[in-house]
Amino acid sequence: MSIFEELKRRNVFRVAIAYIILSWLMAQVAELLLETFGSPEWVLKTLLALFLVGFPFALFFAWAFEMTPEGIKKEKDVDRSQSITPKTGHKLDRTIIVVLVLALGYFAWDKFADGTPSEPGQTEIVVEGTAPASTEPTLPTDKSIAVLPFDNRSSREEDEFFTVGIHDDLLTQLAQISSLRVISRTSVVQFKNTSKSIREIAELLGVATILEGGVQRAGNQVRINMQLIDAATDAHLWAQTYDRELTTNNIFAIQSEIATAVTLAMRATLSPEEQTRIADVPTQNMEALEEYFKGRAEIDQRTLPAIESARMRFEHARQLDPEFALALAGEAQAIMFLSDSGSSYGDIPEIESNAMARPLLETALQLASDDPQVLAVYGLLEKNEDNGSAALEYYARSLALNPSSGEVLNWNRMALGNDGQLKESMKMAVRMIEVDPMSMITLFNGIASMTNTPYDDHQKIEELLQRLYDLDQGYGLFARAMVESQRGNLPAAVSLYYQVLELDPGRSSSRSDLAILLALIGLGDEAVRVAPDMAYVIQFFNTDWEQAVSTLQQRYEHDPSANNTSFLMGTLAEAGDTDAAFSLAQELWSRFGTKPAQLGSAALTMTWVAMKTEHPEEARLYREVAGNFVQNIIEADLTNDSRYRHEAALATLDNREDDAIKAISMGLDKGMRWHYGLQTFTYESLRDNPEFQAQVSRQRDLVEADRREVQAMLCGPDTILTTWEPAPETCL
């Protein structure tokens, strides 16, 4: 008898088939049960290893032993004439068929049934709804989640801050799990008290799952209930209610348990490092935690009174728990937001606010060196102190831990741009919109960063503009005005800016942008009326050099930031004081010579004043930086008027007159409109060139046409204004 026939006679093949099918089925059941009881991954892996190791032993047993009516005997001890292997084989055939039916049944259930296996502590698994119709938009199928604002189910309205704080913390914990894609908080808050369906919300945010819930606080007890929903089917993947005593340990333990359960329900992975991080308890003091929650809610309002109140709450939380790193970082952030810089809300000199924030942040960093919020705020401090490289380092560390923070992505985008990394800055803008698609700030800055770049898809920009308009009409009009301005449609931009002005007079940033456009076309009185606090800029555009130098000198003495220093340097150059301008150029070089990318366009002015004051070595150094700056813009494929203006300035410095005139022409096509722009010191060497003079005349005509169109809009019979009264000089 051949070996094959002997293996067949002893039922070795049947045993092998039965063993493989049964092991597979047992592995599936084990996976389901182990997930249900929250067993670690190594348990299932160990079980699979045992199945694998057992396979050769099963084959050996089938070969060496035989089932007999008297029990198991060695095959060699069984009389062949008394062997019952054929009968045993038939039994094995039936066993294989039964196991195959069970396996196929499990496979069909796993593939076609709604829902997923239950998770630790599950109290509810409900399948609601059916698969969406094929005509509906397709939802993502990745491990993506949006955590909707939680309901405050307490009897006291003032407990809303506590509910918001729980929501923010849980979202931050989930965002630190690298296998999940989590939508930023600033997008999900738009759906507080929404009437939209789960599917509609998921489509707007681009996610596969939604987590919603509520928080009820009563005395020293807290109840938190959560449910995870599959957006495509409306099926509840997991649900749980937690009733605990109100302590900080319990609050953060619940959040950690929820994050772990959600990760398991979504079949994502949670590393040991992530498990440790989300289990961290930042403070043991309940009163300090409550003050911190209140401070976070207030600082997010971005108004002066709210930020001042937030600062006091963070300070109180810090006093209650001196080792509460988040409170220290929160206080530092509030102080920096209260500075007098252009992007802040208060009047504390920026140098002073930075000095006040630094010791707080240094302590916070010592206490929590891997907290994403602490790292991000430290990066903001470095940015404020013109340490761009250090800022980028802290932002990168923060985003590695929490890649879903729209706020930090935006800070990082700006820092990358300031560092000359324009391509990376544009990529960050796109990423920012992906993780924070319903945030007004993200949409506004994203649209601004994408216009006149390789990402300037007009249909996509229009979609984003409409989304922003639907969220906030004033913000949407503001963004549309900015786009029109960047694309060179100055009268259309001015019209939109006035709509914003009448709709929301307190929106100071839009008033500043409008004032600059008005000053560019020679309507300086109207510009001052629109934005009195921008007088120092308007003086420059009005070519009132003496007054502009005086004002900017005061600003520089008050705050010698890179911005104020370079602005004063350019104004001094226009006023003819090139020696004073060169002194400021040397100051800028001493501060940024080791990180020249941060000099930006100032390097062009520095080169000119060094050449004018006969400092050839400095001119050579500055020219190299200016060249790199312009080359970065070209390689990034920007197509705004700023690009061509800088190209023209560099070509003029290099005596490449034809290149300069070509760039000027393209800049005029893109909206380069300053009425004095081609008469500045930059183009001094071109003034005798007839082709250049032709461009000067062309610009003069364009500015005049735009000015007349704007005056007609403001003062004519078909005025666009309803409440705003223009300056009398505007209509002369």
Protein Blocks (a to p, Z undefined) as FASTA:
>chain_A
ZZklmmmmnommmmmmmmmmmmmmmmmmmmmmmmmnopafklmmmmmmmmmmmmmmmmmm
mmmpccdfkbccdfklpcfklpcklmmmmmmmmmmmmmmmmmmmmmmmmmmmgcjdddeh
iabdcdedjdddfkbccddfbdcddddddddfbfbfklmmmmmmmmmmmmmmmmmpmkbc
cddfklmmmmgoiabdfklmmmmnopabdcddddddehjaccdddddddfklopafbdcd
ddddddfklmmmmmmmmmmmmmmmnopacdfklmmmmmpcfbfbfklmmmmmmmmmmmmn
opaklmmmmmmmmmmmmmmmmmlmklmmmmmmmmmmmmcbfklmblbdfklmmmmmmmmm
mmmmmmmmmbfklmmmmmmmmmmnopaklmmmmmmmmmmmmmmbmklmmmmmmmmmmnop
amlmmmmmmmmmmmmmmbfklmmmmmmmmgopaklcfklmmmmmmmmmmmomklmmmmmm
mmmmmnopamlmmmmmmmmmmmmmmlmklmmmmmmmmmmnopamlmmmmmmmlmmmmmmm
nopaklmmmmmmmmmmmoccfklmmmmmmmmmmnopamlmmmmmmmmmmmmmmmmmlnmm
mlmmmmmmmmmnopaklmmmmmmmmmmmmmmmmmnopabfklmmmmmmmmmmnopaklmm
mmmmmmmmnopabfklmmmmklmmmmmpmklmmmmmmmmmmmmmmmmmmmmmmmmmkbcb
fkbccdfklmZZ
